[in-house]
Amino acid sequence: IPLYENFVEKLGFYLEKEIKTGEFGALMQVSLVNDGPVTIIIDTKNKDN
C-alpha cells in the first residue's frame, strides 16, 4: 500500500531509525516490560457503596 509504505519511510527518516513492519495477523513473539504506574480497576455489582 503506497500510502502506508510512504508513511513508514518518512517516519524512519524522522526518527532516524529503521522501522520494521510485519504481516497483519501473523503469529509473532513479543516481549513486554511493565515499569511504572499501574491502573487497577475494581468492579462490583453493588453500586450503592
Secondary structure, DSSP 4 states (H G I P E B T S, - for coil): -HHHHHHHHHHHHHHTSPPP---TT----------S--------S----
